[in-house]
């Protein structure tokens, strides 16, 4: 059973004794509001806060509150970052169901269906108690055991036998699979439910499907045959108030193709926006029977369904559709798969859950979008039977592909078990990050996508037509798609596993770069009004799912990010990194003019013409509550890395004039960076000379991280002296890692030279899990493998074990009882650790040369 998962050291829990509820952390809003209040405490002493700063922060809070009231009470929309109503921590989540971009349904580690994201980017947190698996055992024509496989004892469906003893159940997860093991007490029968979703690297068809498969392995330890039935019950809806809006109905179905037959029930759900169909089904085969109940009341006692199953291990299978629900009513359905298992024998039952919401509107309801899977299964809303059949007849192929991908890592004895678990389980966010994967309309032309200024992107339309448009949220609580300063870290997972989606995303960003949005709005941090989007500036994000993504960008209202110093640089760094890993020369050629444009825009931040950009004295980068003055290790390092990559791209493309231009800047900038920031042991946080400018930033080598990932960290392309990089990393390990929480929680963002955390801002005193993984990757690149694993392990142990935040890894936590932004994008950066390991093992690409001929279909 689940040998690969156990070998990998997966998330593993016995049902009893695990934490549940709000848990150890403070409410999320307390942390978020600290962005405006907590920084008042430093650098001033108690009672010594300047009046102007108090007034500034009170103004921010009032501006936010006014905006929040308007958004939530007048416009009846949810806030893109809700500082007043944060999602509470529930330590219940397990592996989500569903492929990429078709919506997700998360099951908890106790087997409950508890987190729903069917409407794109919008989450509903509700455990629907009717959604259960129930087992019935019969021997010699008599039912000897019937039990809901749930530890719950709900107030509804009290005619069912609840309260399964958690001592006899175990959970394992290794995304995209999970295992629930039930040792049925007193029955000498073991059930293993293997849960599977089609999340397969380099697959751009099956990975888009909104399906999950449950393979039930039945081991009969008795000396007699036993008849085993597994009933799967499901409520029509997601547990939201719309479930009671009326007009929902169910109907049985069968679907036969290529000699394979699947049977089940369709649950048609008709909210005002984005109607959908759920399908529960089982595979019919020799020795396996499938029966169903079309409709029952999940708010009642449920005795009719229970007695129906108890009588003969089958359901009555009525024909015809159910009546539509009246307002205030809810309905549910059930499907049952049954087989006879011989004495001391083994049998398999296969069930599936599919959902079909092919045509979606975002919150503005302005445009109709088709999901990626409609390319293969149609967009009429009748695909659930075909999806169910396809899932149940292809899951074995999916498993073979998943094992071929994962086994080389799982079987590598040199890698620690926790790392194998973290590497795969953090990928949950690739599907459960509010992820969308949309088709470009077939009648769409290049002009529709390019905007007024995007004509130079010659392969934009072919790429988007072939691979669609992809977006994921910054976090389930930070509702902005493709937040670019954070995607910079997470993008390693995308480019390594689904590189065409990374390239598609980059084309979307490039289009936004070369166009502008001349509308103005007020920004909450400063209270000033500015243009929404400037030309030749990388956007912060491509929009809010509660508005109209791609059409209206920059949902982020805190700062005017046109003056951020990192966004343009992160575009350039990703362009070359993507080319280095994919060898897509057409992509590089298309992106080259855009890279030149954003770098020209960035040059204005080099205020003293020393080849090094300066920060503006406010939080003008991804650390958006940590003020930076003058030259800085983070943005300065990213700048030099981007300049270096401009030189390399110019060399590859034969642009000698541009290469020389940036080579001159690089030579000046390297000297300025070392002179202004190097202190003999590490690079100072910034050059301001303030009492915090000498802080040790854990992310000070971010530029080196990307250079190393692209093989540009030595020889003629060595930007940062190797001895300085190693000294900085060793200092970070000594101070930010080992001197923080006893070396057990990863690296704190900022540490003072005396070994105390930098408390000058809310963010300097946090651990950012995604940054820690990227820091670990940098250490591995530089030969500090043991230190890299030790650094990253602290985050894994803290999040997945001590805090119980499985499948909701936050952006940040502090040493004691505080976290921020559950289920966040940045921790996908753990895949940069894998790239660093592969590069050390000689598996990374050879130095890039411009290939000949097209690379796109």
Secondary structure, DSSP 8 states (H G I E B T S, - for coil): --HHHHHTT-EEEESTT---SSTTS--HHHHHHHHHHGGGGSSS-TT---HHHHHHHHHHHHHHHHHHHIIIIIS----SB-SSS-----TTEEEEES-SSS-EEEEETTS-EEEEE-STT--EE---TT-EEEEEEEETTEEEEEEES-S---SS-TTS-----GGGEEEEEETTEEEEEEEETTTTEEEEEEEE----TT-SSGGG--EEEEEEEEEE-SSS-EEEEEEEEEESSSSSGGGGSS--EEEEEEEEETTEEEEEEEEEE--SSS-EEEEEEEEEBTTEEEEEEEEE-TTS--HHHHHHHHHHSS-----S------TT---EEEEEEEEEE-TT-EEEEEEEEEEE--EE--TT--S-EEBTTHHHH-SSS--HHHHHHHHHHHHHHHHHHHHHHHHHHHT-TTS-HHHHHHHHHTTHHHHHTT-EEE---TT--HHHHH-TT-TT-TTHHHHHHHH-EEE-BSBSSB--BT-HHHHHHHHHHHHHH-HHHHHHHHHHHHHHHHS-EEEEEE-TTT--EEEEE-TTS--S-S--TTS-TTTS-----SS-GGG-SSHHHHHHHHHHHHHHHH--HHHHHHHHHHHHHHHHHHGGG-TTSSSS--EESS--SSSTTS--EESBHHHHHHHHHHHHHHHHHHHHHT-HHHHHHHHHHHHHHHHHHHHHHB-SSSB-SBSS-STTTT-EETTTTHHHHHHHHTT-SSGGG--S-HHHHHHHHHHHIIIIITTSGGGTS---SEE-TTS-B--SSTTTTSEEHHHHHHHHHHHHHTT-HHHHHHHHHHHHIIIIIIS--TT---SEE-SSS-EE-SSBSGGGGHHHHHHHHHHHTT-S--S-----S----
